[in-house]
């Protein structure tokens, strides 16, 4: 098996894998919080992305992963899993570069 280089450009996101129904596709949920000062409350938003799973990375449901934007792979997939990360070190996105 020849390892292919993953060309990542654009944004990086971190999220939890919630589904792995298809062969090379995973569903990743990204949670973002935003503080609204007018109401003194935090707004929590959840987004779901279809992400490509490379053959050299083994992940399962519940894993916390780092994903990068790449070229369009299919109709809904334009992100690829870069690596599996620990939830504790999730704040530093610059480690992947």
PyMOL CGO cylinders between C-alpha atoms (Angstrom):
from pymol import cmd
from pymol.cgo import CYLINDER

trace = [
    CYLINDER, 0.00, 0.00, 0.00, 1.46, 3.33, -1.08, 0.3, 1, 1, 1, 1, 1, 1,
    CYLINDER, 1.46, 3.33, -1.08, 0.80, 6.21, 1.31, 0.3, 1, 1, 1, 1, 1, 1,
    CYLINDER, 0.80, 6.21, 1.31, -0.68, 9.21, -0.49, 0.3, 1, 1, 1, 1, 1, 1,
    CYLINDER, -0.68, 9.21, -0.49, 0.06, 12.75, 0.60, 0.3, 1, 1, 1, 1, 1, 1,
    CYLINDER, 0.06, 12.75, 0.60, -2.95, 14.52, 2.02, 0.3, 1, 1, 1, 1, 1, 1,
    CYLINDER, -2.95, 14.52, 2.02, -3.17, 18.02, 0.54, 0.3, 1, 1, 1, 1, 1, 1,
    CYLINDER, -3.17, 18.02, 0.54, -4.86, 20.16, 3.17, 0.3, 1, 1, 1, 1, 1, 1,
    CYLINDER, -4.86, 20.16, 3.17, -5.68, 23.80, 2.56, 0.3, 1, 1, 1, 1, 1, 1,
    CYLINDER, -5.68, 23.80, 2.56, -8.16, 26.15, 4.16, 0.3, 1, 1, 1, 1, 1, 1,
    CYLINDER, -8.16, 26.15, 4.16, -9.67, 25.75, 7.60, 0.3, 1, 1, 1, 1, 1, 1,
    CYLINDER, -9.67, 25.75, 7.60, -9.01, 23.15, 10.28, 0.3, 1, 1, 1, 1, 1, 1,
    CYLINDER, -9.01, 23.15, 10.28, -11.83, 21.85, 12.46, 0.3, 1, 1, 1, 1, 1, 1,
    CYLINDER, -11.83, 21.85, 12.46, -12.00, 19.61, 15.50, 0.3, 1, 1, 1, 1, 1, 1,
    CYLINDER, -12.00, 19.61, 15.50, -14.96, 17.42, 16.28, 0.3, 1, 1, 1, 1, 1, 1,
    CYLINDER, -14.96, 17.42, 16.28, -16.34, 14.11, 17.46, 0.3, 1, 1, 1, 1, 1, 1,
    CYLINDER, -16.34, 14.11, 17.46, -17.22, 11.25, 15.14, 0.3, 1, 1, 1, 1, 1, 1,
    CYLINDER, -17.22, 11.25, 15.14, -20.93, 10.44, 15.52, 0.3, 1, 1, 1, 1, 1, 1,
    CYLINDER, -20.93, 10.44, 15.52, -21.55, 8.08, 12.57, 0.3, 1, 1, 1, 1, 1, 1,
    CYLINDER, -21.55, 8.08, 12.57, -19.55, 5.72, 10.38, 0.3, 1, 1, 1, 1, 1, 1,
    CYLINDER, -19.55, 5.72, 10.38, -22.14, 4.12, 8.10, 0.3, 1, 1, 1, 1, 1, 1,
    CYLINDER, -22.14, 4.12, 8.10, -20.32, 4.34, 4.75, 0.3, 1, 1, 1, 1, 1, 1,
    CYLINDER, -20.32, 4.34, 4.75, -17.01, 2.67, 3.94, 0.3, 1, 1, 1, 1, 1, 1,
    CYLINDER, -17.01, 2.67, 3.94, -14.68, 5.70, 3.76, 0.3, 1, 1, 1, 1, 1, 1,
    CYLINDER, -14.68, 5.70, 3.76, -16.94, 8.39, 5.22, 0.3, 1, 1, 1, 1, 1, 1,
    CYLINDER, -16.94, 8.39, 5.22, -17.55, 9.55, 8.77, 0.3, 1, 1, 1, 1, 1, 1,
    CYLINDER, -17.55, 9.55, 8.77, -19.97, 12.11, 10.15, 0.3, 1, 1, 1, 1, 1, 1,
    CYLINDER, -19.97, 12.11, 10.15, -18.21, 14.62, 12.43, 0.3, 1, 1, 1, 1, 1, 1,
    CYLINDER, -18.21, 14.62, 12.43, -20.05, 16.94, 14.80, 0.3, 1, 1, 1, 1, 1, 1,
    CYLINDER, -20.05, 16.94, 14.80, -18.41, 20.27, 15.64, 0.3, 1, 1, 1, 1, 1, 1,
    CYLINDER, -18.41, 20.27, 15.64, -19.64, 22.24, 18.67, 0.3, 1, 1, 1, 1, 1, 1,
    CYLINDER, -19.64, 22.24, 18.67, -18.97, 26.00, 18.80, 0.3, 1, 1, 1, 1, 1, 1,
    CYLINDER, -18.97, 26.00, 18.80, -19.91, 28.37, 21.60, 0.3, 1, 1, 1, 1, 1, 1,
    CYLINDER, -19.91, 28.37, 21.60, -20.33, 32.11, 21.23, 0.3, 1, 1, 1, 1, 1, 1,
    CYLINDER, -20.33, 32.11, 21.23, -20.97, 34.55, 24.07, 0.3, 1, 1, 1, 1, 1, 1,
    CYLINDER, -20.97, 34.55, 24.07, -23.69, 37.15, 23.43, 0.3, 1, 1, 1, 1, 1, 1,
    CYLINDER, -23.69, 37.15, 23.43, -23.11, 40.11, 25.71, 0.3, 1, 1, 1, 1, 1, 1,
    CYLINDER, -23.11, 40.11, 25.71, -26.56, 41.67, 25.20, 0.3, 1, 1, 1, 1, 1, 1,
    CYLINDER, -26.56, 41.67, 25.20, -28.29, 38.66, 26.75, 0.3, 1, 1, 1, 1, 1, 1,
    CYLINDER, -28.29, 38.66, 26.75, -25.33, 37.58, 28.93, 0.3, 1, 1, 1, 1, 1, 1,
    CYLINDER, -25.33, 37.58, 28.93, -25.70, 34.04, 27.64, 0.3, 1, 1, 1, 1, 1, 1,
    CYLINDER, -25.70, 34.04, 27.64, -23.69, 31.61, 25.58, 0.3, 1, 1, 1, 1, 1, 1,
    CYLINDER, -23.69, 31.61, 25.58, -25.02, 30.34, 22.28, 0.3, 1, 1, 1, 1, 1, 1,
    CYLINDER, -25.02, 30.34, 22.28, -24.09, 26.74, 21.47, 0.3, 1, 1, 1, 1, 1, 1,
    CYLINDER, -24.09, 26.74, 21.47, -24.16, 25.69, 17.81, 0.3, 1, 1, 1, 1, 1, 1,
    CYLINDER, -24.16, 25.69, 17.81, -23.63, 22.20, 16.41, 0.3, 1, 1, 1, 1, 1, 1,
    CYLINDER, -23.63, 22.20, 16.41, -22.62, 21.49, 12.83, 0.3, 1, 1, 1, 1, 1, 1,
    CYLINDER, -22.62, 21.49, 12.83, -22.31, 18.13, 11.12, 0.3, 1, 1, 1, 1, 1, 1,
    CYLINDER, -22.31, 18.13, 11.12, -19.81, 17.48, 8.33, 0.3, 1, 1, 1, 1, 1, 1,
    CYLINDER, -19.81, 17.48, 8.33, -19.23, 14.50, 6.07, 0.3, 1, 1, 1, 1, 1, 1,
    CYLINDER, -19.23, 14.50, 6.07, -15.51, 13.70, 6.30, 0.3, 1, 1, 1, 1, 1, 1,
    CYLINDER, -15.51, 13.70, 6.30, -13.26, 11.37, 4.30, 0.3, 1, 1, 1, 1, 1, 1,
    CYLINDER, -13.26, 11.37, 4.30, -11.45, 8.68, 6.30, 0.3, 1, 1, 1, 1, 1, 1,
    CYLINDER, -11.45, 8.68, 6.30, -8.06, 7.74, 4.80, 0.3, 1, 1, 1, 1, 1, 1,
    CYLINDER, -8.06, 7.74, 4.80, -7.00, 4.08, 4.82, 0.3, 1, 1, 1, 1, 1, 1,
    CYLINDER, -7.00, 4.08, 4.82, -3.95, 4.71, 7.04, 0.3, 1, 1, 1, 1, 1, 1,
    CYLINDER, -3.95, 4.71, 7.04, -6.00, 6.21, 9.91, 0.3, 1, 1, 1, 1, 1, 1,
    CYLINDER, -6.00, 6.21, 9.91, -8.14, 3.95, 12.09, 0.3, 1, 1, 1, 1, 1, 1,
    CYLINDER, -8.14, 3.95, 12.09, -10.93, 5.77, 13.91, 0.3, 1, 1, 1, 1, 1, 1,
    CYLINDER, -10.93, 5.77, 13.91, -14.24, 4.76, 15.43, 0.3, 1, 1, 1, 1, 1, 1,
    CYLINDER, -14.24, 4.76, 15.43, -17.42, 6.39, 16.73, 0.3, 1, 1, 1, 1, 1, 1,
    CYLINDER, -17.42, 6.39, 16.73, -16.73, 8.67, 19.68, 0.3, 1, 1, 1, 1, 1, 1,
    CYLINDER, -16.73, 8.67, 19.68, -13.14, 9.59, 18.71, 0.3, 1, 1, 1, 1, 1, 1,
    CYLINDER, -13.14, 9.59, 18.71, -12.09, 13.26, 18.75, 0.3, 1, 1, 1, 1, 1, 1,
    CYLINDER, -12.09, 13.26, 18.75, -10.40, 14.10, 15.43, 0.3, 1, 1, 1, 1, 1, 1,
    CYLINDER, -10.40, 14.10, 15.43, -8.71, 16.97, 13.60, 0.3, 1, 1, 1, 1, 1, 1,
    CYLINDER, -8.71, 16.97, 13.60, -10.02, 17.54, 10.06, 0.3, 1, 1, 1, 1, 1, 1,
    CYLINDER, -10.02, 17.54, 10.06, -8.67, 19.74, 7.29, 0.3, 1, 1, 1, 1, 1, 1,
    CYLINDER, -8.67, 19.74, 7.29, -10.29, 21.24, 4.24, 0.3, 1, 1, 1, 1, 1, 1,
    CYLINDER, -10.29, 21.24, 4.24, -9.20, 19.79, 0.91, 0.3, 1, 1, 1, 1, 1, 1,
    CYLINDER, -9.20, 19.79, 0.91, -10.44, 19.51, -2.66, 0.3, 1, 1, 1, 1, 1, 1,
    CYLINDER, -10.44, 19.51, -2.66, -13.98, 18.26, -3.28, 0.3, 1, 1, 1, 1, 1, 1,
    CYLINDER, -13.98, 18.26, -3.28, -13.98, 14.47, -2.84, 0.3, 1, 1, 1, 1, 1, 1,
    CYLINDER, -13.98, 14.47, -2.84, -17.68, 13.88, -3.47, 0.3, 1, 1, 1, 1, 1, 1,
    CYLINDER, -17.68, 13.88, -3.47, -20.92, 15.86, -3.46, 0.3, 1, 1, 1, 1, 1, 1,
    CYLINDER, -20.92, 15.86, -3.46, -20.86, 16.38, 0.31, 0.3, 1, 1, 1, 1, 1, 1,
    CYLINDER, -20.86, 16.38, 0.31, -17.24, 15.67, 1.30, 0.3, 1, 1, 1, 1, 1, 1,
    CYLINDER, -17.24, 15.67, 1.30, -14.61, 18.38, 1.22, 0.3, 1, 1, 1, 1, 1, 1,
    CYLINDER, -14.61, 18.38, 1.22, -12.87, 17.58, 4.53, 0.3, 1, 1, 1, 1, 1, 1,
    CYLINDER, -12.87, 17.58, 4.53, -10.37, 14.84, 5.38, 0.3, 1, 1, 1, 1, 1, 1,
    CYLINDER, -10.37, 14.84, 5.38, -9.33, 13.43, 8.75, 0.3, 1, 1, 1, 1, 1, 1,
    CYLINDER, -9.33, 13.43, 8.75, -5.73, 14.41, 9.51, 0.3, 1, 1, 1, 1, 1, 1,
    CYLINDER, -5.73, 14.41, 9.51, -5.26, 12.70, 12.87, 0.3, 1, 1, 1, 1, 1, 1,
    CYLINDER, -5.26, 12.70, 12.87, -6.94, 11.43, 16.00, 0.3, 1, 1, 1, 1, 1, 1,
    CYLINDER, -6.94, 11.43, 16.00, -6.30, 13.72, 18.97, 0.3, 1, 1, 1, 1, 1, 1,
    CYLINDER, -6.30, 13.72, 18.97, -6.84, 13.66, 22.69, 0.3, 1, 1, 1, 1, 1, 1,
    CYLINDER, -6.84, 13.66, 22.69, -9.65, 15.82, 24.02, 0.3, 1, 1, 1, 1, 1, 1,
    CYLINDER, -9.65, 15.82, 24.02, -7.23, 17.48, 26.48, 0.3, 1, 1, 1, 1, 1, 1,
    CYLINDER, -7.23, 17.48, 26.48, -4.93, 18.93, 23.80, 0.3, 1, 1, 1, 1, 1, 1,
    CYLINDER, -4.93, 18.93, 23.80, -7.74, 20.14, 21.55, 0.3, 1, 1, 1, 1, 1, 1,
    CYLINDER, -7.74, 20.14, 21.55, -7.02, 23.85, 22.00, 0.3, 1, 1, 1, 1, 1, 1,
    CYLINDER, -7.02, 23.85, 22.00, -3.87, 24.00, 19.86, 0.3, 1, 1, 1, 1, 1, 1,
    CYLINDER, -3.87, 24.00, 19.86, -4.61, 23.78, 16.13, 0.3, 1, 1, 1, 1, 1, 1,
    CYLINDER, -4.61, 23.78, 16.13, -1.06, 24.74, 15.11, 0.3, 1, 1, 1, 1, 1, 1,
    CYLINDER, -1.06, 24.74, 15.11, 0.37, 21.30, 15.97, 0.3, 1, 1, 1, 1, 1, 1,
    CYLINDER, 0.37, 21.30, 15.97, -1.00, 19.85, 12.71, 0.3, 1, 1, 1, 1, 1, 1,
    CYLINDER, -1.00, 19.85, 12.71, 0.94, 22.29, 10.51, 0.3, 1, 1, 1, 1, 1, 1,
]
cmd.load_cgo(trace, "trace")
